[in-house]
Amino acid sequence: MNNLFMEPNPGDSDLNDSYKRQLAKSFSRAALTYDHYSLFQQQVLMNLISKVPEKHYQCAMDLGCGTGNALLPLSVISNTLIGLDLSVEMLKKAQDKIPNSHFVCADAEQMPFAKNYFDLIFSSLAIQWCLSHYDLFKEVYRVMNDGGYWCFSTLCEGSMPEIGESWSKVDGRLHSNQYPSLEKILSDLEVSGFCIESQEIKVIKMHFDSVQNAVYSVKKVGASVIANLGDRARVTPSTWRTFVNQYNELHDGIGVPLSYQVAFIVAKKVL
């Protein structure tokens, strides 16, 4: 496989879905600012890397690789490494960092790989953007070798309550994505055929010196897309100021908080 970006098929109805198009556009816009604002993502990434089973892999993939921050440590433990992402601009940044890796622009729920292709699939804070965890897990199962490892982190229910609760007090809307429970994620994994090797959920609380920077920590990494487009609401300057005032009331003496419920899961394909 060459170091080429494989563009999504324009006839693919899923990739032409308005949500997926908006998602790719949002992350492409954030490619230049992602590394500067991704302190939370970096913390989760390092934690997940420490959980990857210690062995050498013939072929590995970073699913939703973004700007490629996991590629260097993964390249040490794999002979062939592929970075997959929905955003071409993110992949260009990743290629600048790790030019010897291979890169594919594709939808994780419809990957352009043959069966039994990978020994390791790694993904940090990417799968929450998929439309169906179950469909994704079945696709990961399809392209993974027997005995291969599926190591991922993802957001769970209860993430970013500060933003949701503050907006709810302004206009009764959450203005943020809602995430599944850890139990639902584990159930979908097992139904998809995976054996769960380890699972852990951690609460990670970040602090910022202003509401704007708390919101920027989401927007500037491309993570501000709302999956349910029907829940999108126009934000006027007036409602924004009211939101900021509501959010500022949550200042806890350290800073403006933004907290996440993060699941860290290692699963194995066993026929």
DODREN-250287 format. One record per residue (C-alpha): residue number from 0; residue in three letters; chain; x, y, z. Coordinates in Angstrom, 2 decimals. Example, Ala and Ser with C-alpha at 12.3 -4.5 7.8 and 13.67 -1.06 7.14 Angstrom:
BEGIN
REC   resi   resn   chain         x         y         z
REC      0    ALA       A     12.30     -4.50      7.80
REC      1    SER       A     13.67     -1.06      7.14
end
This chain:
BEGIN
REC   resi   resn   chain         x         y         z
REC      0    MET       A      0.00      0.00      0.00
REC      1    ASN       A      1.40      3.38     -1.00
REC      2    ASN       A      1.38      6.61      1.00
REC      3    LEU       A     -1.70      7.83     -0.85
REC      4    PHE       A     -4.94      9.25      0.48
REC      5    MET       A     -7.74      7.02     -0.75
REC      6    GLU       A    -10.67      9.37     -1.23
REC      7    PRO       A    -14.15      8.12     -0.25
REC      8    ASN       A    -16.35      6.92     -3.10
REC      9    PRO       A    -18.64      9.86     -4.02
REC     10    GLY       A    -21.41      7.40     -4.73
REC     11    ASP       A    -21.37      5.98     -1.23
REC     12    SER       A    -24.68      6.96      0.35
REC     13    ASP       A    -23.33      6.76      3.92
REC     14    LEU       A    -20.39      9.06      3.22
REC     15    ASN       A    -22.74     11.46      1.47
REC     16    ASP       A    -24.91     11.57      4.55
REC     17    SER       A    -25.10     15.16      5.80
REC     18    TYR       A    -23.74     14.20      9.21
REC     19    LYS       A    -20.64     12.48      7.83
REC     20    ARG       A    -19.96     15.34      5.43
REC     21    GLN       A    -20.27     17.85      8.24
REC     22    LEU       A    -18.03     15.72     10.43
REC     23    ALA       A    -15.26     15.50      7.84
REC     24    LYS       A    -15.49     19.25      7.22
REC     25    SER       A    -15.34     20.08     10.93
REC     26    PHE       A    -12.22     17.99     11.55
REC     27    SER       A    -10.54     19.27      8.39
REC     28    ARG       A    -11.07     22.85      9.59
REC     29    ALA       A     -9.54     21.91     12.94
REC     30    ALA       A     -6.41     20.28     11.49
REC     31    LEU       A     -4.31     23.42     12.02
REC     32    THR       A     -5.42     24.02     15.61
REC     33    TYR       A     -5.89     20.46     16.87
REC     34    ASP       A     -2.46     19.88     18.42
REC     35    HIS       A     -2.51     23.19     20.30
REC     36    TYR       A     -5.91     22.59     21.92
REC     37    SER       A     -5.86     18.81     22.40
REC     38    LEU       A     -4.60     18.59     25.99
REC     39    PHE       A     -7.47     16.33     27.01
REC     40    GLN       A     -7.06     14.15     23.93
REC     41    GLN       A     -3.33     13.78     24.60
REC     42    GLN       A     -3.96     12.70     28.18
REC     43    VAL       A     -6.43     10.03     27.05
REC     44    LEU       A     -4.12      8.91     24.24
REC     45    MET       A     -1.17      8.28     26.55
REC     46    ASN       A     -3.40      6.35     28.92
REC     47    LEU       A     -4.73      4.14     26.13
REC     48    ILE       A     -1.28      3.46     24.66
REC     49    SER       A     -0.19      2.10     28.05
REC     50    LYS       A     -3.00     -0.48     27.84
REC     51    VAL       A     -2.04     -1.99     24.47
REC     52    PRO       A     -0.92     -5.61     25.02
REC     53    GLU       A      2.87     -5.84     24.89
REC     54    LYS       A      3.76     -7.78     21.75
REC     55    HIS       A      4.83     -7.10     18.18
REC     56    TYR       A      2.13     -6.79     15.52
REC     57    GLN       A      2.41     -7.60     11.84
REC     58    CYS       A     -0.19     -5.03     10.75
REC     59    ALA       A     -1.81     -2.33     12.91
REC     60    MET       A     -4.22      0.52     12.32
REC     61    ASP       A     -4.96      3.76     14.14
REC     62    LEU       A     -8.67      4.22     13.47
REC     63    GLY       A     -9.53      7.93     13.52
REC     64    CYS       A     -5.85      8.84     13.66
REC     65    GLY       A     -6.38     12.61     13.44
REC     66    THR       A     -3.04     14.43     13.25
REC     67    GLY       A     -1.16     11.21     13.96
REC     68    ASN       A     -0.09     11.57     17.59
REC     69    ALA       A     -0.39      7.81     18.24
REC     70    LEU       A      1.49      6.75     15.14
REC     71    LEU       A      5.03      7.00     16.49
REC     72    PRO       A      4.50      4.73     19.53
REC     73    LEU       A      2.42      2.34     17.42
REC     74    SER       A      5.10      2.19     14.72
REC     75    VAL       A      7.54      0.81     17.29
REC     76    ILE       A      5.37     -2.27     17.88
REC     77    SER       A      4.13     -2.96     14.33
REC     78    ASN       A      5.72     -3.87     11.01
REC     79    THR       A      3.04     -2.14      8.96
REC     80    LEU       A      0.99      0.77     10.28
REC     81    ILE       A     -2.05      2.40      8.68
REC     82    GLY       A     -3.67      5.64      9.78
REC     83    LEU       A     -7.37      5.93      8.87
REC     84    ASP       A     -9.42      9.10      9.16
REC     85    LEU       A    -12.47     10.73      7.58
REC     86    SER       A    -10.57     14.02      7.14
REC     87    VAL       A     -7.94     14.44      4.42
REC     88    GLU       A     -6.51     17.52      6.16
REC     89    MET       A     -5.98     15.58      9.38
REC     90    LEU       A     -4.21     12.86      7.40
REC     91    LYS       A     -1.91     15.40      5.78
REC     92    LYS       A     -0.83     16.57      9.23
REC     93    ALA       A     -0.29     12.96     10.28
REC     94    GLN       A      1.83     12.25      7.21
REC     95    ASP       A      4.04     15.23      8.02
REC     96    LYS       A      4.80     13.63     11.40
REC     97    ILE       A      5.20     10.00     10.34
REC     98    PRO       A      5.90      9.95      6.58
REC     99    ASN       A      6.66      6.22      6.51
REC    100    SER       A      3.19      5.19      7.63
REC    101    HIS       A      0.32      4.51      5.24
REC    102    PHE       A     -2.84      6.62      5.21
REC    103    VAL       A     -6.41      5.94      4.14
REC    104    CYS       A     -9.27      8.43      4.02
REC    105    ALA       A    -12.39      6.40      4.70
REC    106    ASP       A    -15.42      5.89      6.92
REC    107    ALA       A    -14.63      3.60      9.88
REC    108    GLU       A    -18.05      1.99      9.49
REC    109    GLN       A    -17.22      0.95      5.91
REC    110    MET       A    -13.50      0.26      5.71
REC    111    PRO       A    -11.82     -0.60      2.38
REC    112    PHE       A     -9.91     -3.60      3.72
REC    113    ALA       A    -10.16     -7.35      3.23
REC    114    LYS       A    -11.17     -9.74      5.98
REC    115    ASN       A     -8.60    -10.73      8.61
REC    116    TYR       A     -6.23     -7.88      7.74
REC    117    PHE       A     -5.10     -6.44     11.09
REC    118    ASP       A     -3.50     -7.82     14.25
REC    119    LEU       A     -4.14     -4.59     16.18
REC    120    ILE       A     -6.71     -1.84     15.77
REC    121    PHE       A     -6.22      1.17     18.02
REC    122    SER       A     -8.57      4.12     18.36
REC    123    SER       A     -8.53      7.00     20.81
REC    124    LEU       A    -11.62      9.22     21.16
REC    125    ALA       A    -12.84      8.57     17.64
REC    126    ILE       A    -15.57      5.95     17.74
REC    127    GLN       A    -18.10      8.25     19.44
REC    128    TRP       A    -18.47      9.90     16.03
REC    129    CYS       A    -19.76      6.72     14.40
REC    130    LEU       A    -23.48      6.40     13.79
REC    131    SER       A    -23.66      2.88     15.25
REC    132    HIS       A    -21.23      1.26     17.68
REC    133    TYR       A    -22.64     -2.14     16.77
REC    134    ASP       A    -22.04     -1.63     13.03
REC    135    LEU       A    -18.54     -0.32     13.74
REC    136    PHE       A    -17.67     -3.26     15.98
REC    137    LYS       A    -18.87     -5.73     13.34
REC    138    GLU       A    -16.70     -3.97     10.76
REC    139    VAL       A    -13.67     -4.00     13.07
REC    140    TYR       A    -14.32     -7.71     13.71
REC    141    ARG       A    -14.43     -8.35      9.95
REC    142    VAL       A    -11.03     -6.79      9.17
REC    143    MET       A     -9.26     -8.20     12.23
REC    144    ASN       A     -7.27    -11.43     12.46
REC    145    ASP       A     -8.29    -14.13     14.90
REC    146    GLY       A     -6.55    -13.31     18.16
REC    147    GLY       A     -6.16     -9.67     17.17
REC    148    TYR       A     -6.64     -6.85     19.67
REC    149    TRP       A     -9.16     -3.99     19.50
REC    150    CYS       A     -7.99     -1.24     21.87
REC    151    PHE       A    -10.01      1.94     22.12
REC    152    SER       A    -11.08      4.85     24.27
REC    153    THR       A    -14.40      6.62     23.91
REC    154    LEU       A    -16.71      9.01     25.71
REC    155    CYS       A    -19.55      7.63     27.84
REC    156    GLU       A    -22.76      9.07     29.20
REC    157    GLY       A    -22.20     11.93     31.63
REC    158    SER       A    -19.49     13.58     29.53
REC    159    MET       A    -19.35     17.39     29.33
REC    160    PRO       A    -22.28     17.93     31.71
REC    161    GLU       A    -21.18     21.51     32.37
REC    162    ILE       A    -21.89     22.54     28.78
REC    163    GLY       A    -25.14     20.60     28.57
REC    164    GLU       A    -26.52     21.85     31.87
REC    165    SER       A    -25.56     25.47     31.20
REC    166    TRP       A    -27.27     25.47     27.81
REC    167    SER       A    -30.29     23.68     29.26
REC    168    LYS       A    -30.80     26.60     31.65
REC    169    VAL       A    -30.59     29.05     28.75
REC    170    ASP       A    -33.00     27.54     26.23
REC    171    GLY       A    -33.89     24.05     27.44
REC    172    ARG       A    -31.61     22.41     24.88
REC    173    LEU       A    -28.39     20.51     25.56
REC    174    HIS       A    -26.41     21.72     22.49
REC    175    SER       A    -24.09     18.71     22.91
REC    176    ASN       A    -23.91     15.06     21.98
REC    177    GLN       A    -25.22     12.38     24.28
REC    178    TYR       A    -23.11      9.26     24.72
REC    179    PRO       A    -23.96      5.63     25.53
REC    180    SER       A    -23.36      3.93     28.85
REC    181    LEU       A    -20.33      1.73     29.38
REC    182    GLU       A    -22.73     -1.19     29.77
REC    183    LYS       A    -24.20     -0.56     26.31
REC    184    ILE       A    -20.76     -0.35     24.72
REC    185    LEU       A    -19.66     -3.61     26.34
REC    186    SER       A    -22.90     -5.30     25.29
REC    187    ASP       A    -22.41     -4.23     21.66
REC    188    LEU       A    -18.84     -5.54     21.77
REC    189    GLU       A    -19.88     -8.94     23.04
REC    190    VAL       A    -22.75     -9.25     20.57
REC    191    SER       A    -20.27     -8.39     17.79
REC    192    GLY       A    -18.13    -11.37     18.79
REC    193    PHE       A    -15.38     -9.80     20.87
REC    194    CYS       A    -14.03    -11.11     24.15
REC    195    ILE       A    -13.44     -8.22     26.57
REC    196    GLU       A     -9.93     -8.42     28.04
REC    197    SER       A    -10.09     -5.30     30.18
REC    198    GLN       A    -12.40     -2.34     30.70
REC    199    GLU       A    -12.14      0.78     32.81
REC    200    ILE       A    -13.95      4.08     33.05
REC    201    LYS       A    -12.21      7.24     34.26
REC    202    VAL       A    -13.51     10.69     35.10
REC    203    ILE       A    -11.17     13.30     33.67
REC    204    LYS       A    -11.79     16.92     34.64
REC    205    MET       A    -10.08     19.74     32.79
REC    206    HIS       A     -9.95     23.37     33.97
REC    207    PHE       A     -9.79     26.54     31.90
REC    208    ASP       A     -9.32     30.21     32.64
REC    209    SER       A    -12.48     31.19     30.75
REC    210    VAL       A    -15.66     29.76     29.29
REC    211    GLN       A    -14.37     30.66     25.84
REC    212    ASN       A    -11.27     28.50     26.30
REC    213    ALA       A    -13.37     25.64     27.65
REC    214    VAL       A    -15.52     25.80     24.53
REC    215    TYR       A    -12.45     26.23     22.32
REC    216    SER       A    -11.05     22.98     23.73
REC    217    VAL       A    -13.98     21.31     21.96
REC    218    LYS       A    -14.36     23.46     18.85
REC    219    LYS       A    -10.69     23.80     17.95
REC    220    VAL       A    -10.21     20.02     17.82
REC    221    GLY       A    -13.20     19.61     15.51
REC    222    ALA       A    -15.44     18.01     18.14
REC    223    SER       A    -18.38     20.41     18.06
REC    224    VAL       A    -20.56     18.53     15.58
REC    225    ILE       A    -23.92     17.44     16.94
REC    226    ALA       A    -24.91     13.99     15.69
REC    227    ASN       A    -28.64     14.72     15.78
REC    228    LEU       A    -28.89     17.56     13.29
REC    229    GLY       A    -32.47     18.19     14.36
REC    230    ASP       A    -31.14     19.37     17.73
REC    231    ARG       A    -29.10     22.17     16.21
REC    232    ALA       A    -30.21     25.59     17.37
REC    233    ARG       A    -29.12     29.04     16.28
REC    234    VAL       A    -27.03     30.80     18.92
REC    235    THR       A    -27.52     34.56     19.00
REC    236    PRO       A    -25.10     36.95     20.73
REC    237    SER       A    -27.65     37.37     23.50
REC    238    THR       A    -28.10     33.65     24.16
REC    239    TRP       A    -24.33     33.18     24.03
REC    240    ARG       A    -23.81     35.81     26.73
REC    241    THR       A    -26.47     34.14     28.88
REC    242    PHE       A    -24.76     30.79     28.38
REC    243    VAL       A    -21.37     32.23     29.38
REC    244    ASN       A    -22.88     33.68     32.55
REC    245    GLN       A    -24.50     30.35     33.43
REC    246    TYR       A    -21.28     28.43     32.75
REC    247    ASN       A    -19.19     30.89     34.79
REC    248    GLU       A    -21.29     30.04     37.82
REC    249    LEU       A    -19.64     26.59     37.76
REC    250    HIS       A    -16.16     28.05     38.41
REC    251    ASP       A    -14.81     25.89     41.24
REC    252    GLY       A    -11.91     28.02     42.45
REC    253    ILE       A     -9.46     26.24     40.15
REC    254    GLY       A    -11.03     27.31     36.91
REC    255    VAL       A    -13.96     26.74     34.60
REC    256    PRO       A    -14.43     22.94     34.62
REC    257    LEU       A    -15.15     20.57     31.77
REC    258    SER       A    -15.36     16.91     32.71
REC    259    TYR       A    -15.47     13.68     30.75
REC    260    GLN       A    -16.39     10.06     31.40
REC    261    VAL       A    -13.85      8.07     29.38
REC    262    ALA       A    -13.98      4.32     28.76
REC    263    PHE       A    -10.74      2.44     28.08
REC    264    ILE       A    -11.37     -0.99     26.58
REC    265    VAL       A     -9.19     -3.81     25.30
REC    266    ALA       A    -11.05     -6.54     23.42
REC    267    LYS       A     -9.88     -9.60     21.51
REC    268    LYS       A    -11.26    -11.39     18.47
REC    269    VAL       A    -11.74    -15.02     19.29
REC    270    LEU       A    -13.51    -17.29     16.80
end
